Amino acid sequence: MKLKTIVKQFIIYNFLFLLCSSIFIYYFYEPKTDYWLYKAIIKKERFAKSIDKNKIVLVGGSNVLFGINSTMIQEFFKIPTVNFGLHASLQTDYILYRTKNFLKKGDIVIAPFEYPNLLYSNREFKSVKRDFILSYDRKYFINSINFVNKLKIIFSISINEILKKIKRIFNGKFKKEAYPSIYLNENGDYTRKNYKWVNKNNYKAFSISNEFKETLALKDIKKFSKWCKLNGINFYISFPNTLNHDKYYTKDYREYFNFLLYYFKQNDIAIIGKPSDFLFDDKYFFDTDYHLNSDGAKLRTSELIKLLESIISKN
């Protein structure tokens, strides 16, 4: 047998192995390591769908999950409030896709997305998003992702990842759930937060480019805003609680923040607050630069309530 034929067969067999293994592990097997996120989404969606009148919905990544006390907002305004903070790695497009499932005319949606979820310019499927969609949202994978991106997702799974997951399946050893859903209250706030302060010197400011332009992430938000208008839903963009960093006061970052404000206004997207309203000292964070501890969440929520008072009165 010629070497060329052997190499060709080797490539084909490896291709088939990767494809079949990926489909089996991610499509038919639900990984325990991502199960906490699935349970959190189901719990939050169930609560949101159970509300038979207009509600306030807070949407975003984990800065919302940990950083907003929705029960405080609910008690202050006497309006049912849902914390639909998930995992930032699911990205803006998918989080907004899930949010549409339980919105109705008259609802108020507030979206303080993390800055990386305003900055991405490519439709990415990093491990968290990829694994979650393949394992827990197959309908989305089949119906909402084009063929090219389906292939990108499948072939982003390395052989090493497949072998590790196969090993876990057979030995039954899995990583513990990152943030168990048993610590979510009815509204969706995560309640188990320790007080180990982060050291801001260990965290860098988020990266920005030299050219400020409309990103795919911003297009996703603009598209959702238009959908909300068509369906009588009140949509507001806001900004994430972020670890205060000296860089955020430099010319480049001030210009970027001003660009965001300008972009949202130009596209008729209502804004709540400004980026500087939600910069907090490191003593208010407990394990990452987006995760507020309980004191930080109360402080951030109090600031948000002040900004919301005039808006809620109009609605």
C-alpha positions in Angstrom: 0.0 0.0 0.0 1.4 3.4 -1.0 2.3 5.8 1.7 0.0 8.4 0.2 -3.0 6.0 0.6 -2.1 5.2 4.2 -1.9 8.9 5.1 -5.2 9.5 3.4 -6.9 6.7 5.3 -5.3 7.8 8.5 -6.8 11.3 8.0 -10.2 9.9 7.1 -10.3 7.6 10.1 -9.2 10.3 12.5 -11.8 12.6 11.0 -14.6 10.1 11.5 -13.3 9.3 15.1 -13.4 13.0 16.0 -16.8 13.5 14.5 -18.4 10.5 16.0 -16.8 11.0 19.4 -17.8 14.6 19.5 -21.4 13.8 18.6 -21.6 11.0 21.1 -20.1 12.8 24.0 -21.6 16.3 23.5 -24.9 15.3 22.0 -25.9 12.2 23.9 -24.0 12.7 27.1 -24.7 15.6 29.4 -21.6 16.7 31.3 -21.9 17.2 35.0 -19.5 20.1 35.0 -21.9 22.3 33.0 -25.0 21.0 34.8 -25.0 23.9 37.3 -25.5 26.4 34.5 -28.3 24.4 32.9 -30.1 24.1 36.3 -29.7 27.8 36.9 -31.2 28.7 33.5 -34.1 26.3 34.0 -34.8 27.7 37.5 -34.7 31.3 36.3 -36.8 30.7 33.2 -39.4 28.8 35.2 -39.8 31.7 37.7 -39.9 34.2 34.8 -42.6 32.3 33.0 -44.7 31.9 36.2 -45.2 35.6 36.5 -48.5 36.6 35.0 -48.0 40.4 35.0 -45.3 42.8 33.8 -41.9 42.2 35.3 -38.4 43.6 35.4 -35.7 41.3 33.9 -32.0 41.9 34.5 -29.9 40.3 31.8 -26.2 39.6 31.4 -23.4 37.4 32.5 -22.2 36.7 36.0 -21.8 40.4 36.9 -25.6 40.3 37.0 -25.8 36.9 38.7 -23.6 38.1 41.6 -23.8 41.8 41.4 -27.6 42.6 41.5 -30.0 41.9 44.3 -33.2 41.6 42.4 -35.2 41.1 45.6 -34.3 44.6 46.7 -35.6 46.0 43.4 -38.7 43.9 43.6 -39.4 45.1 47.2 -38.7 48.7 46.3 -40.9 49.0 43.2 -43.4 46.3 44.0 -42.8 44.7 40.6 -41.8 41.1 40.1 -38.0 41.1 39.2 -36.0 38.3 37.6 -32.2 38.0 37.8 -31.4 36.4 34.5 -27.6 36.7 35.0 -25.9 33.7 33.5 -22.3 33.0 32.4 -20.6 35.7 30.3 -19.0 33.0 28.1 -22.4 32.2 26.7 -22.1 35.6 25.0 -24.6 38.3 24.2 -26.4 36.7 21.3 -27.2 33.4 23.1 -28.2 35.1 26.4 -30.6 37.4 24.5 -31.9 34.4 22.6 -32.8 32.7 25.8 -34.3 35.9 27.2 -36.9 36.1 24.4 -38.5 32.9 25.6 -40.3 34.5 28.6 -40.7 38.2 27.7 -44.1 39.8 27.0 -45.5 43.2 26.1 -44.9 45.7 28.9 -41.9 44.0 30.5 -38.8 46.0 31.3 -35.4 44.5 30.3 -32.2 45.9 31.7 -28.9 44.6 30.2 -25.6 45.4 31.8 -23.4 43.1 29.7 -19.7 42.6 30.6 -17.4 44.6 28.3 -16.0 41.6 26.4 -19.6 40.9 25.5 -19.8 44.3 23.9 -16.5 43.9 22.1 -16.5 40.6 20.2 -16.5 40.8 16.5 -16.7 37.1 15.5 -19.4 34.5 16.2 -17.3 32.5 18.7 -18.1 29.2 20.4 -15.7 28.9 23.2 -15.8 25.8 25.4 -18.5 26.9 27.8 -20.9 28.1 25.1 -20.0 25.2 22.8 -20.4 22.5 25.4 -23.6 24.0 26.8 -25.3 24.3 23.4 -24.3 20.8 22.3 -25.3 19.2 25.6 -28.3 21.1 26.7 -29.7 23.2 23.8 -29.7 20.9 20.8 -32.7 22.6 19.3 -30.6 25.8 19.1 -27.7 23.9 17.6 -29.9 22.4 14.9 -32.2 25.3 14.1 -30.3 28.5 14.8 -26.7 27.8 13.8 -25.7 27.6 10.1 -23.9 24.7 8.6 -20.5 26.3 8.6 -20.7 27.3 12.2 -21.9 23.8 13.1 -18.7 22.4 11.6 -16.6 25.0 13.4 -18.2 24.0 16.7 -17.6 20.3 16.1 -14.0 20.7 15.0 -13.2 23.1 17.8 -13.3 20.1 20.1 -9.8 18.7 20.4 -8.9 15.0 20.6 -7.4 15.7 24.1 -10.8 17.1 25.3 -12.6 14.0 23.9 -10.2 11.6 25.6 -10.5 13.5 28.9 -14.3 13.4 28.8 -14.3 9.7 27.9 -12.1 9.0 30.9 -14.4 11.0 33.2 -17.4 9.0 31.9 -15.8 5.7 32.7 -14.3 6.6 36.1 -17.2 8.7 37.2 -15.0 11.6 38.4 -16.2 15.1 37.6 -15.4 18.5 38.7 -17.7 20.0 41.3 -20.3 22.4 40.2 -18.9 25.9 40.0 -21.9 27.7 41.5 -24.6 25.2 42.6 -28.1 26.3 41.8 -29.3 25.5 45.3 -27.8 28.8 46.3 -30.1 30.7 43.9 -33.1 32.4 45.5 -36.5 32.4 43.8 -35.7 35.6 41.9 -32.4 34.1 40.5 -29.8 36.0 42.7 -26.8 33.9 43.8 -26.7 34.1 47.6 -23.6 32.3 48.6 -20.8 34.8 48.4 -17.8 34.8 50.7 -15.9 37.9 51.6 -12.4 37.1 50.3 -11.4 40.3 48.7 -9.7 40.3 45.3 -6.5 42.1 44.8 -7.0 44.6 41.9 -3.3 44.3 41.1 -4.0 40.7 39.9 -6.5 41.9 37.4 -5.9 43.8 34.2 -8.3 46.3 32.6 -10.3 44.8 29.8 -8.7 45.2 26.4 -9.9 47.7 23.8 -8.8 48.4 20.3 -7.5 51.6 18.9 -10.5 51.9 16.6 -13.9 52.2 18.0 -16.6 50.8 15.7 -19.8 48.8 15.6 -18.9 45.2 16.7 -20.9 42.0 16.1 -21.8 42.2 19.8 -23.3 45.7 19.4 -25.2 44.5 16.3 -26.7 41.7 18.4 -27.9 44.2 21.0 -29.2 46.6 18.3 -31.2 43.7 16.7 -32.6 42.7 20.1 -33.6 46.3 20.8 -35.5 46.4 17.5 -37.3 43.2 18.4 -38.3 44.6 21.8 -39.8 47.7 20.2 -41.8 45.5 17.8 -43.1 43.5 20.7 -43.9 46.4 23.1 -41.0 45.5 25.5 -39.0 48.3 27.2 -35.4 47.6 26.7 -32.5 49.5 28.5 -28.8 49.0 28.2 -26.7 49.6 31.3 -23.1 48.8 32.3 -21.6 46.1 34.4 -20.2 46.3 37.9 -16.4 46.4 37.3 -13.3 46.4 39.4 -12.1 50.0 39.5 -8.9 50.3 37.6 -6.6 53.3 37.0 -6.7 52.7 33.3 -10.4 53.4 33.1 -9.6 57.1 33.7 -7.1 57.4 30.9 -7.9 59.1 27.6 -8.3 55.9 25.6 -10.9 54.3 28.0 -12.8 57.6 28.4 -13.1 57.8 24.7 -14.3 54.2 24.5 -16.9 54.8 27.2 -18.1 57.9 25.3 -18.2 55.9 22.1 -20.6 53.4 23.8 -22.9 56.1 25.0 -22.9 57.8 21.6 -23.5 54.4 19.8 -26.6 53.5 22.0 -28.1 57.0 21.7 -27.6 57.0 17.9 -29.4 53.7 17.7 -32.2 54.8 19.9 -31.3 52.3 22.7 -32.2 53.7 26.1 -29.4 53.9 28.6 -29.4 53.6 32.4 -26.4 55.3 34.0 -22.9 55.5 32.6 -19.8 53.2 32.9 -18.3 55.2 35.8 -21.4 54.7 37.9 -20.5 51.0 38.3 -16.8 51.0 39.1 -16.2 49.6 42.6 -13.3 49.1 44.9 -11.7 45.7 45.3 -13.2 45.2 48.8 -16.6 44.7 47.2 -15.5 41.7 45.0 -15.0 38.2 46.2 -13.5 35.9 43.5 -13.3 37.7 40.2 -13.3 41.3 38.9 -17.0 40.9 38.0 -18.3 39.1 41.0 -19.5 41.4 43.8 -19.9 40.1 47.4 -23.1 40.7 49.3 -22.1 44.2 50.4 -21.1 45.1 46.9 -24.3 43.8 45.4 -26.4 45.8 47.9 -24.4 49.0 47.0 -24.6 48.4 43.3 -28.4 47.6 43.5 -29.0 50.8 45.6 -27.3 52.8 42.9 -29.4 51.1 40.2 -32.6 51.7 42.1 -31.9 55.4 42.2 -31.3 55.5 38.4 -34.5 53.4 37.9 -36.9 55.5 39.9 -37.7 58.0 37.1 -37.8 55.3 34.5 -40.2 53.1 36.4 -42.5 56.0 37.2 -42.9 56.6 33.4 -43.8 53.0 32.8 
